Amino acid sequence: MPTRRTVIARTLPALGAALLGTPALAQAAYPGKPVRIVVNFPAGGPLDIVARAVGSELQKALGQPFIVDNKPGAAGNIGVAEVARSAPDGYTVLVTIDTPFTVNPHIYQSMPFKPQDFRPVMVVSSSGLLVGVHPRTGFKTLSDLVAAGKTKGVSFASAGAGSPGHLAAEVFREATGMKILHVPYKGNAPAVNAVLSGEVDGGVLATPGMLPHAKAGKITALAVTSRQRSVLAPDVPTVAEAGHPDFVQEVLYTAMVPAATPQAVVDTLAKVMEGVLAQPGFRQRLNTLDMFPEGLAGAAAARRLQELSERYGRIIKATGMTAEQ
C-alpha cells in the first residue's frame, strides 16, 4: 500500500509537467478568439486595403475573425501606441507602413512608443511613389525637374508632415541641393488634387492616386521611385533609369506585434502570411495597388527596417526635416 508521502512524490512531477505544458498548449491553439488588426491610417487607402485582404486570408486559414480597426492620427503614431499598450498575446496585430518606425523617431521630439517595443512578423509588400508634375511646368523629364529645382525652385505637395511624400522632398533636396517648398495636405487625395489644379508644381505621391490623371494628360509622370518599374505604368522610368539612383524610395507594408509576443504565435502568423503571398490572386491584387510582394520575415524584416531607419535618419538630420514642416 503506497504511503501518503509516496503518492505526493509521484503526483507532483506529473502536475508540474502539466502546468509547464499549459502555455505550449495555449500557443498551439492560437488563435482561440477573434484577432484585432490595428491599421494606423484611414480606411480606404492602400494600407487599409492590404490589411483587409491579409486579414480575410488569415481568417480563412486560422478559423477566427481578423477584424480591422482603423486608428489614424499623428502620422501613424496613435495606432502604433495603442498596439504597444496591448497584451503581447497575438490578439492585437499592427499593420502599418514603415514610416512610424523609420521616419517618425527622427522627426518627433517625443514618441508614445519605442521601435524596440515591437517585432516584425512580415514585410508583406512594398511600393514606390510616382513623381508627377502639372503640365504647365513644362517639365518632360526628371532632369528637367531637378534643373528647375536647382535654379528657381519648385513646390511639392505631400500627404502631410512625415509622410512618404514629405520624405521624398527631403531625399531630393539632400541628393541634389534643389530648392523645394514643401506644402503638406491632409492626405494623399488632397495632395494629388493640388498637383492636378496647379496649386503646386508637383509631388512624389502614391502611384494609384496619380496615374489616372497622368493617363488623362492632366499630370505629367516623370519617374517612379521604386527599384523596378511600376506594373501600372510600365512606360514610366525608374528614378535610377532617369539618372538619379539616389532618389530610390519605397514604402514597406508591414505586420508587427508587441515584442514580447510568443515566438509560436509569430511563427503561426508568418507561416500563414507566407502562404497568402504565394497565392496568384493575392499577388494580382497587390499589382492593382502598384505593390510588389516582399515576404521578409523575422531578422530579415527587422534588418530591412533598421537599414531604412538609418538612411532616413541621415537625410533628416542633414535637411533639418521636422514633424512641423
Secondary structure by P-SEA (a helix, b strand, c coil): cccaaaaaaacaaaaaaaaaaaaaaaaaaccccbbbbbbccccccaaaaaaaaaaaaaaaaccccbbbbbbbcccaaaaaaaaaaccccccccccccccccccccccccccccccccbbbccccbbbbbbbccccccccccaaaaaaaaacccbbbbccccccaaaaaaaaaaaaccccccccccccaaaaaaaaaacccccccccccccaaaaaacccccccccccccccccccccccccccccccbbbbbbcccccccccaaaaaaaaaaaaaaaacaaaaaaaaaacbbbbbccaaaaaaaaaaaaaaaaaaaaaacccccc
